[in-house]
Amino acid sequence: MVGDWRKFLEGEVTAEEIKQLRRHERTGRPFGTAQFISHLERLTGRMLGKMKPGPKEARKVKNN
């Protein structure tokens, strides 16, 4: 959490931080700790973290 946004936004950004921000900007995935992303997933009910690439197996629907 950021207490003083003005100070935070005026602060220096490292090349590595810029690289990480750009990577997440391209993928559309949230940028944060695993705990933060898990929290967002619980709030939204969606998988937001990086997943295994490729097609996903179709889920079988049980007919009762």
Phi and psi restraints in degrees (range 20) as a CNS / XPLOR table:
assign (resid 1 and name C) (resid 2 and name N)
       (resid 2 and name CA) (resid 2 and name C) 1.0 -106.8 20.0 2
assign (resid 2 and name N) (resid 2 and name CA)
       (resid 2 and name C) (resid 3 and name N) 1.0 125.4 20.0 2
assign (resid 2 and name C) (resid 3 and name N)
       (resid 3 and name CA) (resid 3 and name C) 1.0 -82.3 20.0 2
assign (resid 3 and name N) (resid 3 and name CA)
       (resid 3 and name C) (resid 4 and name N) 1.0 -50.6 20.0 2
assign (resid 3 and name C) (resid 4 and name N)
       (resid 4 and name CA) (resid 4 and name C) 1.0 -113.0 20.0 2
assign (resid 4 and name N) (resid 4 and name CA)
       (resid 4 and name C) (resid 5 and name N) 1.0 95.5 20.0 2
assign (resid 4 and name C) (resid 5 and name N)
       (resid 5 and name CA) (resid 5 and name C) 1.0 -62.6 20.0 2
assign (resid 5 and name N) (resid 5 and name CA)
       (resid 5 and name C) (resid 6 and name N) 1.0 -38.8 20.0 2
assign (resid 5 and name C) (resid 6 and name N)
       (resid 6 and name CA) (resid 6 and name C) 1.0 -59.3 20.0 2
assign (resid 6 and name N) (resid 6 and name CA)
       (resid 6 and name C) (resid 7 and name N) 1.0 -47.5 20.0 2
assign (resid 6 and name C) (resid 7 and name N)
       (resid 7 and name CA) (resid 7 and name C) 1.0 -63.4 20.0 2
assign (resid 7 and name N) (resid 7 and name CA)
       (resid 7 and name C) (resid 8 and name N) 1.0 -41.8 20.0 2
assign (resid 7 and name C) (resid 8 and name N)
       (resid 8 and name CA) (resid 8 and name C) 1.0 -61.5 20.0 2
assign (resid 8 and name N) (resid 8 and name CA)
       (resid 8 and name C) (resid 9 and name N) 1.0 -47.4 20.0 2
assign (resid 8 and name C) (resid 9 and name N)
       (resid 9 and name CA) (resid 9 and name C) 1.0 -71.1 20.0 2
assign (resid 9 and name N) (resid 9 and name CA)
       (resid 9 and name C) (resid 10 and name N) 1.0 -24.8 20.0 2
assign (resid 9 and name C) (resid 10 and name N)
       (resid 10 and name CA) (resid 10 and name C) 1.0 -84.5 20.0 2
assign (resid 10 and name N) (resid 10 and name CA)
       (resid 10 and name C) (resid 11 and name N) 1.0 -10.0 20.0 2
assign (resid 10 and name C) (resid 11 and name N)
       (resid 11 and name CA) (resid 11 and name C) 1.0 -71.5 20.0 2
assign (resid 11 and name N) (resid 11 and name CA)
       (resid 11 and name C) (resid 12 and name N) 1.0 169.4 20.0 2
assign (resid 11 and name C) (resid 12 and name N)
       (resid 12 and name CA) (resid 12 and name C) 1.0 -78.2 20.0 2
assign (resid 12 and name N) (resid 12 and name CA)
       (resid 12 and name C) (resid 13 and name N) 1.0 147.0 20.0 2
assign (resid 12 and name C) (resid 13 and name N)
       (resid 13 and name CA) (resid 13 and name C) 1.0 -119.6 20.0 2
assign (resid 13 and name N) (resid 13 and name CA)
       (resid 13 and name C) (resid 14 and name N) 1.0 129.6 20.0 2
assign (resid 13 and name C) (resid 14 and name N)
       (resid 14 and name CA) (resid 14 and name C) 1.0 -80.1 20.0 2
assign (resid 14 and name N) (resid 14 and name CA)
       (resid 14 and name C) (resid 15 and name N) 1.0 162.9 20.0 2
assign (resid 14 and name C) (resid 15 and name N)
       (resid 15 and name CA) (resid 15 and name C) 1.0 -61.0 20.0 2
assign (resid 15 and name N) (resid 15 and name CA)
       (resid 15 and name C) (resid 16 and name N) 1.0 -38.0 20.0 2
assign (resid 15 and name C) (resid 16 and name N)
       (resid 16 and name CA) (resid 16 and name C) 1.0 -65.7 20.0 2
assign (resid 16 and name N) (resid 16 and name CA)
       (resid 16 and name C) (resid 17 and name N) 1.0 -41.0 20.0 2
assign (resid 16 and name C) (resid 17 and name N)
       (resid 17 and name CA) (resid 17 and name C) 1.0 -63.3 20.0 2
assign (resid 17 and name N) (resid 17 and name CA)
       (resid 17 and name C) (resid 18 and name N) 1.0 -40.2 20.0 2
assign (resid 17 and name C) (resid 18 and name N)
       (resid 18 and name CA) (resid 18 and name C) 1.0 -64.1 20.0 2
assign (resid 18 and name N) (resid 18 and name CA)
       (resid 18 and name C) (resid 19 and name N) 1.0 -42.3 20.0 2
assign (resid 18 and name C) (resid 19 and name N)
       (resid 19 and name CA) (resid 19 and name C) 1.0 -60.1 20.0 2
assign (resid 19 and name N) (resid 19 and name CA)
       (resid 19 and name C) (resid 20 and name N) 1.0 -45.3 20.0 2
assign (resid 19 and name C) (resid 20 and name N)
       (resid 20 and name CA) (resid 20 and name C) 1.0 -64.7 20.0 2
assign (resid 20 and name N) (resid 20 and name CA)
       (resid 20 and name C) (resid 21 and name N) 1.0 -43.5 20.0 2
assign (resid 20 and name C) (resid 21 and name N)
       (resid 21 and name CA) (resid 21 and name C) 1.0 -61.2 20.0 2
assign (resid 21 and name N) (resid 21 and name CA)
       (resid 21 and name C) (resid 22 and name N) 1.0 -43.3 20.0 2
assign (resid 21 and name C) (resid 22 and name N)
       (resid 22 and name CA) (resid 22 and name C) 1.0 -63.7 20.0 2
assign (resid 22 and name N) (resid 22 and name CA)
       (resid 22 and name C) (resid 23 and name N) 1.0 -41.3 20.0 2
assign (resid 22 and name C) (resid 23 and name N)
       (resid 23 and name CA) (resid 23 and name C) 1.0 -60.7 20.0 2
assign (resid 23 and name N) (resid 23 and name CA)
       (resid 23 and name C) (resid 24 and name N) 1.0 -46.2 20.0 2
assign (resid 23 and name C) (resid 24 and name N)
       (resid 24 and name CA) (resid 24 and name C) 1.0 -72.5 20.0 2
assign (resid 24 and name N) (resid 24 and name CA)
       (resid 24 and name C) (resid 25 and name N) 1.0 -29.0 20.0 2
assign (resid 24 and name C) (resid 25 and name N)
       (resid 25 and name CA) (resid 25 and name C) 1.0 -64.8 20.0 2
assign (resid 25 and name N) (resid 25 and name CA)
       (resid 25 and name C) (resid 26 and name N) 1.0 -40.3 20.0 2
assign (resid 25 and name C) (resid 26 and name N)
       (resid 26 and name CA) (resid 26 and name C) 1.0 -70.5 20.0 2
assign (resid 26 and name N) (resid 26 and name CA)
       (resid 26 and name C) (resid 27 and name N) 1.0 -40.1 20.0 2
assign (resid 26 and name C) (resid 27 and name N)
       (resid 27 and name CA) (resid 27 and name C) 1.0 -82.8 20.0 2
assign (resid 27 and name N) (resid 27 and name CA)
       (resid 27 and name C) (resid 28 and name N) 1.0 -24.9 20.0 2
assign (resid 27 and name C) (resid 28 and name N)
       (resid 28 and name CA) (resid 28 and name C) 1.0 82.0 20.0 2
assign (resid 28 and name N) (resid 28 and name CA)
       (resid 28 and name C) (resid 29 and name N) 1.0 1.9 20.0 2
assign (resid 28 and name C) (resid 29 and name N)
       (resid 29 and name CA) (resid 29 and name C) 1.0 -83.4 20.0 2
assign (resid 29 and name N) (resid 29 and name CA)
       (resid 29 and name C) (resid 30 and name N) 1.0 149.6 20.0 2
assign (resid 29 and name C) (resid 30 and name N)
       (resid 30 and name CA) (resid 30 and name C) 1.0 -65.2 20.0 2
assign (resid 30 and name N) (resid 30 and name CA)
       (resid 30 and name C) (resid 31 and name N) 1.0 151.6 20.0 2
assign (resid 30 and name C) (resid 31 and name N)
       (resid 31 and name CA) (resid 31 and name C) 1.0 -108.1 20.0 2
assign (resid 31 and name N) (resid 31 and name CA)
       (resid 31 and name C) (resid 32 and name N) 1.0 115.0 20.0 2
assign (resid 31 and name C) (resid 32 and name N)
       (resid 32 and name CA) (resid 32 and name C) 1.0 173.3 20.0 2
assign (resid 32 and name N) (resid 32 and name CA)
       (resid 32 and name C) (resid 33 and name N) 1.0 -175.3 20.0 2
assign (resid 32 and name C) (resid 33 and name N)
       (resid 33 and name CA) (resid 33 and name C) 1.0 -71.4 20.0 2
assign (resid 33 and name N) (resid 33 and name CA)
       (resid 33 and name C) (resid 34 and name N) 1.0 164.5 20.0 2
assign (resid 33 and name C) (resid 34 and name N)
       (resid 34 and name CA) (resid 34 and name C) 1.0 -59.4 20.0 2
assign (resid 34 and name N) (resid 34 and name CA)
       (resid 34 and name C) (resid 35 and name N) 1.0 -37.9 20.0 2
assign (resid 34 and name C) (resid 35 and name N)
       (resid 35 and name CA) (resid 35 and name C) 1.0 -64.0 20.0 2
assign (resid 35 and name N) (resid 35 and name CA)
       (resid 35 and name C) (resid 36 and name N) 1.0 -42.5 20.0 2
assign (resid 35 and name C) (resid 36 and name N)
       (resid 36 and name CA) (resid 36 and name C) 1.0 -63.4 20.0 2
assign (resid 36 and name N) (resid 36 and name CA)
       (resid 36 and name C) (resid 37 and name N) 1.0 -44.9 20.0 2
assign (resid 36 and name C) (resid 37 and name N)
       (resid 37 and name CA) (resid 37 and name C) 1.0 -66.1 20.0 2
assign (resid 37 and name N) (resid 37 and name CA)
       (resid 37 and name C) (resid 38 and name N) 1.0 -40.0 20.0 2
assign (resid 37 and name C) (resid 38 and name N)
       (resid 38 and name CA) (resid 38 and name C) 1.0 -60.7 20.0 2
assign (resid 38 and name N) (resid 38 and name CA)
       (resid 38 and name C) (resid 39 and name N) 1.0 -40.9 20.0 2
assign (resid 38 and name C) (resid 39 and name N)
       (resid 39 and name CA) (resid 39 and name C) 1.0 -62.2 20.0 2
assign (resid 39 and name N) (resid 39 and name CA)
       (resid 39 and name C) (resid 40 and name N) 1.0 -44.5 20.0 2
assign (resid 39 and name C) (resid 40 and name N)
       (resid 40 and name CA) (resid 40 and name C) 1.0 -63.0 20.0 2
assign (resid 40 and name N) (resid 40 and name CA)
       (resid 40 and name C) (resid 41 and name N) 1.0 -39.0 20.0 2
assign (resid 40 and name C) (resid 41 and name N)
       (resid 41 and name CA) (resid 41 and name C) 1.0 -62.9 20.0 2
assign (resid 41 and name N) (resid 41 and name CA)
       (resid 41 and name C) (resid 42 and name N) 1.0 -40.9 20.0 2
assign (resid 41 and name C) (resid 42 and name N)
       (resid 42 and name CA) (resid 42 and name C) 1.0 -65.9 20.0 2
assign (resid 42 and name N) (resid 42 and name CA)
       (resid 42 and name C) (resid 43 and name N) 1.0 -40.5 20.0 2
assign (resid 42 and name C) (resid 43 and name N)
       (resid 43 and name CA) (resid 43 and name C) 1.0 -66.5 20.0 2
assign (resid 43 and name N) (resid 43 and name CA)
       (resid 43 and name C) (resid 44 and name N) 1.0 -40.8 20.0 2
assign (resid 43 and name C) (resid 44 and name N)
       (resid 44 and name CA) (resid 44 and name C) 1.0 -93.1 20.0 2
assign (resid 44 and name N) (resid 44 and name CA)
       (resid 44 and name C) (resid 45 and name N) 1.0 -19.4 20.0 2
assign (resid 44 and name C) (resid 45 and name N)
       (resid 45 and name CA) (resid 45 and name C) 1.0 72.4 20.0 2
assign (resid 45 and name N) (resid 45 and name CA)
       (resid 45 and name C) (resid 46 and name N) 1.0 21.9 20.0 2
assign (resid 45 and name C) (resid 46 and name N)
       (resid 46 and name CA) (resid 46 and name C) 1.0 -127.2 20.0 2
assign (resid 46 and name N) (resid 46 and name CA)
       (resid 46 and name C) (resid 47 and name N) 1.0 152.2 20.0 2
assign (resid 46 and name C) (resid 47 and name N)
       (resid 47 and name CA) (resid 47 and name C) 1.0 -80.8 20.0 2
assign (resid 47 and name N) (resid 47 and name CA)
       (resid 47 and name C) (resid 48 and name N) 1.0 121.3 20.0 2
assign (resid 47 and name C) (resid 48 and name N)
       (resid 48 and name CA) (resid 48 and name C) 1.0 -114.4 20.0 2
assign (resid 48 and name N) (resid 48 and name CA)
       (resid 48 and name C) (resid 49 and name N) 1.0 -19.9 20.0 2
assign (resid 48 and name C) (resid 49 and name N)
       (resid 49 and name CA) (resid 49 and name C) 1.0 -77.6 20.0 2
assign (resid 49 and name N) (resid 49 and name CA)
       (resid 49 and name C) (resid 50 and name N) 1.0 171.3 20.0 2
assign (resid 49 and name C) (resid 50 and name N)
       (resid 50 and name CA) (resid 50 and name C) 1.0 -66.7 20.0 2
assign (resid 50 and name N) (resid 50 and name CA)
       (resid 50 and name C) (resid 51 and name N) 1.0 134.8 20.0 2
assign (resid 50 and name C) (resid 51 and name N)
       (resid 51 and name CA) (resid 51 and name C) 1.0 -119.9 20.0 2
assign (resid 51 and name N) (resid 51 and name CA)
       (resid 51 and name C) (resid 52 and name N) 1.0 168.5 20.0 2
assign (resid 51 and name C) (resid 52 and name N)
       (resid 52 and name CA) (resid 52 and name C) 1.0 -61.4 20.0 2
assign (resid 52 and name N) (resid 52 and name CA)
       (resid 52 and name C) (resid 53 and name N) 1.0 134.5 20.0 2
assign (resid 52 and name C) (resid 53 and name N)
       (resid 53 and name CA) (resid 53 and name C) 1.0 -71.2 20.0 2
assign (resid 53 and name N) (resid 53 and name CA)
       (resid 53 and name C) (resid 54 and name N) 1.0 162.9 20.0 2
assign (resid 53 and name C) (resid 54 and name N)
       (resid 54 and name CA) (resid 54 and name C) 1.0 101.5 20.0 2
assign (resid 54 and name N) (resid 54 and name CA)
       (resid 54 and name C) (resid 55 and name N) 1.0 173.5 20.0 2
assign (resid 54 and name C) (resid 55 and name N)
       (resid 55 and name CA) (resid 55 and name C) 1.0 -65.8 20.0 2
assign (resid 55 and name N) (resid 55 and name CA)
       (resid 55 and name C) (resid 56 and name N) 1.0 147.7 20.0 2
assign (resid 55 and name C) (resid 56 and name N)
       (resid 56 and name CA) (resid 56 and name C) 1.0 -97.5 20.0 2
assign (resid 56 and name N) (resid 56 and name CA)
       (resid 56 and name C) (resid 57 and name N) 1.0 147.5 20.0 2
assign (resid 56 and name C) (resid 57 and name N)
       (resid 57 and name CA) (resid 57 and name C) 1.0 -66.5 20.0 2
assign (resid 57 and name N) (resid 57 and name CA)
       (resid 57 and name C) (resid 58 and name N) 1.0 141.0 20.0 2
assign (resid 57 and name C) (resid 58 and name N)
       (resid 58 and name CA) (resid 58 and name C) 1.0 -69.9 20.0 2
assign (resid 58 and name N) (resid 58 and name CA)
       (resid 58 and name C) (resid 59 and name N) 1.0 138.3 20.0 2
assign (resid 58 and name C) (resid 59 and name N)
       (resid 59 and name CA) (resid 59 and name C) 1.0 -80.9 20.0 2
assign (resid 59 and name N) (resid 59 and name CA)
       (resid 59 and name C) (resid 60 and name N) 1.0 132.2 20.0 2
assign (resid 59 and name C) (resid 60 and name N)
       (resid 60 and name CA) (resid 60 and name C) 1.0 -82.6 20.0 2
assign (resid 60 and name N) (resid 60 and name CA)
       (resid 60 and name C) (resid 61 and name N) 1.0 132.5 20.0 2
assign (resid 60 and name C) (resid 61 and name N)
       (resid 61 and name CA) (resid 61 and name C) 1.0 -96.4 20.0 2
assign (resid 61 and name N) (resid 61 and name CA)
       (resid 61 and name C) (resid 62 and name N) 1.0 129.5 20.0 2
assign (resid 61 and name C) (resid 62 and name N)
       (resid 62 and name CA) (resid 62 and name C) 1.0 -81.6 20.0 2
assign (resid 62 and name N) (resid 62 and name CA)
       (resid 62 and name C) (resid 63 and name N) 1.0 127.3 20.0 2
assign (resid 62 and name C) (resid 63 and name N)
       (resid 63 and name CA) (resid 63 and name C) 1.0 -100.6 20.0 2
assign (resid 63 and name N) (resid 63 and name CA)
       (resid 63 and name C) (resid 64 and name N) 1.0 116.6 20.0 2
